[in-house]
Amino acid sequence: MSKLPLEGIRVLELTTGAAGPTVARVLCEFGAEVIRCETRLRGDGHRGEDPALWNKKPDFMKLQRGKKSFTVNMQTQKGRELVKQLVTKSDVVVENFGLGILEKWGLNYPQLKQINPTCILIRVKGMGCTGPHAADLTYGPNVGNTMGMTYLWNYPGATTATAEPRTQHPDFMGGVTGAFAVVLALLHRKKTGRGQWIDSAQVEIGASLLGPKYLEYSVNQRESRPEGNRSLIAAPYGPYRCKGDDRWCVIAIYTQSEWERFAGILERSGLSREDKFATHFQRIRHREKLDKWVTRWSLERDPYEVMETLQAIDVGAAVVQDVEDQFKRDPQYAARGFLVKLSEPEAGDVVTEGVPVRLSVTPGRVRGTAPLMGEHTREIAREVLGLSDKEIAALDEEQVLY
Amino acid sequence: MVHADDRLLLSGYRVLDLSGPLGFHCVKLLADFGADVVKIETPSGDEARRVPPFKNDSPHPEKSLYFLHLNANKRGITLDVEKPDGRAILFELCRTADVVIETFRPVQCAELGLTYPQLSAHNPGLVVASITPFGQSGPWRDYKATDIAGLALGNLLYLAGEPGEPPLQSPGEIAYGMASTYGAFGIAVALYHRAESGKGQHIDVSMHECAAHIAGYFIPNYGYTGTKPARASRKGEETDLYDPYPTKNGYVRIFIIPVEQWRRLVEWMGRPTSISGPEFEKMAYRRKNPEPVHKAISEFCLRYTKEELYEEGQKRRLSVTPINTVGEFMESPQVKARQTFIEVEHPVIGKYLHFGPVPRFSETPGRIVRAAPLLGEHNQEIYCGELGMSKDDLVALRASGVI
């Protein structure tokens, strides 16, 4: 296989949750060697509390595939010393524990810089490393609360808070943005020889996508309210109910020519064209009637039929897919080989998402299964830390490599 | 040419921005960290100039706050790349560029003659990022899709909203955002590779695939257990301590994972007898018996404001967060302390608060040097100053609708 672009870069991962592991996962797919430090004292949030299931969690596989697991007990002085030695042999350190943990271990940036001046440290925190709420305990899904996202993700006029949208975009956006930042810092180091540290706040990364909403507040002095599926620049717009139980297809029409083609299809299927939908302005004004008119057509059809019929006339349409559709009915994921099967030693086959950015000369790849708890402890102790078998046995005995 | 400044990560890199909204956040990431970005708009202006909200609700091409947020730090020129003269000028610009970002569907790209081999013909070091709805291959590659389609196909729409009600799109164009972020990561890797090899390459990003990544763990879980979740009610049959709870002045969310957190929560609530039993320490039990849990927490939360619960909850090492409005976020002590927003001046909008560069680098922080460009603001600077055209050339190009 071809050489990967980040080959030779060693990443030391001191993380839990999802945002930190995602930074390292993305770097791993492009060639970095990732050493994930963990401990048998307690399973990581995604390994779970039950040791019998540590190596069997599919969500863990998605986050940790291709990495190495080094078990070390950070409650021991020797364990902390070993991790410091690993820092001296690493190019990048990724951490996302609560503020204060790294400090307790003697590994905050000023201390880390003393033992490895060219190292790049990224600290991923819900609220960032400074400010009165730096030490907040956060998880990806509730970072969206503070930034206004949860409030806005609702139906127009809603009087209660939104239902759980079940997405963790501050975790995954935060993770990929962190990987971007690390590669920029590596590029800078390549040119100048200098390391640095990165303060990466998930709330800020997530919030940067809501920029226009903040401008509405600061420029127009007005709070944004939930808009649901409404748009002022497209009509019809949004999910339309289709044939079947809870089946929907998104239709989004932005231009008059798209509308003409779309209305032609509906007319040929027996619906009579209505003058009040003739222009975009009229369609926005009569949006509710328009939606009913479109639904009369979509309700008779399978969502994939709606999508294919409309895409064939160059009108934007997309099935509201559930996860089963993604596996069984999405021809695009299948054609591009997006879903990747991992044969995990204990869990068996697990399917995860592939690499969604493809570089023509230096492509990344899913590099392997997720590590079993402590799978690479001995290998790393011997080959990276240079310890003898006797020393390793002693550290095992003292529950340092634990 | 641009003088490289070691204090800026991407100083000295020239980026040509041919992108639509799908690529805006990608270009923003590069621009905020020092790249010299030239935004190329059609002579009639980017469609994004027509996207609301607008300053004072006045739908003017220089007053779109959407455009304003996404196009800071760029210089802007107008150029019709569909016209032969326009194409020739674009290829001239490609000779000295490091990165081109485009979001055309592959069929459009071929029709326009702007494919990777064509763009890089005279510059083998050029990195071209194509951020598209479905990527460069596969049966859907030329299909039309905006952000909501990415959410729909990626299983983000299906899961949001109330059962029985329509699925609910997210604010913030997060499918665009994720595709753009992966695009920026790919460009960073390609530049890193180029620093060693001198070679450019083509980057293919699919929004459809990126959206699947945001949805969390549904794909690995379905493949393993066949679990197919549907939209969950806020009544919380299975979502446990994840639901919004009303307070005196709005909502909070409480997120409990390890057992110690549960114990701290019960302690804080004054050990209500209905949920103090040891069986409630198990998350699986709470999920099966949500009513007493919700009742006790709801009663507790209604006695306080969301700010009080946030402050006290975090002091007790519990993941309590307020459901803020946009304004509450902007006015929050954390945002003020971190100076998340920076004052910038725009000739039409005036002084305003712009979302600053994130994340934050200790040695090479990003910066905002200019607000979004006016339509064609830098035509003279770039066409005359850099490509050596005369003022007469500009007039002729203008008259023929090229710029």
Interface residues (C-beta under 8 A of the other chain):
Chain A: P5 L6 V26 F30 G45 E49 P58 D59 M61 K62 Y109 I122 M127 G128 T130 G131 P132 H133 A134 A135 D136 L137 T138 Y139 P141 N142 V143 N145 T146 M147 G148 M149 T150 Y151 L152 W153 N154 Y155 T160 A161 T162 A163 E164 P165 R166 T167 Q168 H169 D171 F172 M173 V176 T177 G178 A179 F180 A181 V183 L184 A185 L186 L187 H188 K190 K191 T192 R194 Q196 W197 I198 D199 S200 A201 V203 E204 I205 G206 A207 S208 L209 L210 G211 P212 K213 Y214 L215 E216 Y217 S218 V219 N220 E223 S224 P226 E227 G228 N229 L232 I233 A234 Y237 G238 P239 R241 D246 W248 C249 V250 A252 Y254 Q311 D314 V315 G316 A317 A318 V319 V320 Q321 D322 V323 E324 D325 Q326 F327 D330 P331 Q332 Y333 A335 R336 F338 L339 K341 A347 D349 V350 V351 T352 E353 G354 P356 V357 R358 L359 S360 V361 T362 G364
Chain B: D6 L9 L10 H25 K28 L29 F33 R50 V51 P52 P53 K55 N56 D57 L65 Y66 L68 H69 L70 Y116 F134 G135 Q136 S137 G138 P139 W140 R141 Y143 K144 A145 T146 I148 A149 G150 A152 L153 G154 N155 L156 L157 Y158 L159 A160 G161 E162 E165 P166 P167 L168 Q169 S170 P171 G172 E173 I174 G177 M178 A179 T181 Y182 G183 A184 F185 G186 A188 V189 A190 L191 Y192 H193 A195 K199 Q201 H202 I203 D204 V205 S206 H208 E209 C210 A212 H213 I214 A215 G216 Y217 F218 I219 P220 N221 Y222 G223 Y224 T225 K228 P229 A230 R231 A232 S233 R234 T239 Y242 D243 P244 P246 Y251 V252 R253 F255 I257 P258 Q314 R317 L318 S319 T321 P322 I323 N324 T325 V326 G327 E328 F329 M330 S332 P333 Q334 A337 R338 T340 F341 I349 Y352 L353 F355 V358 P359 R360 F361 S362 E363 T364
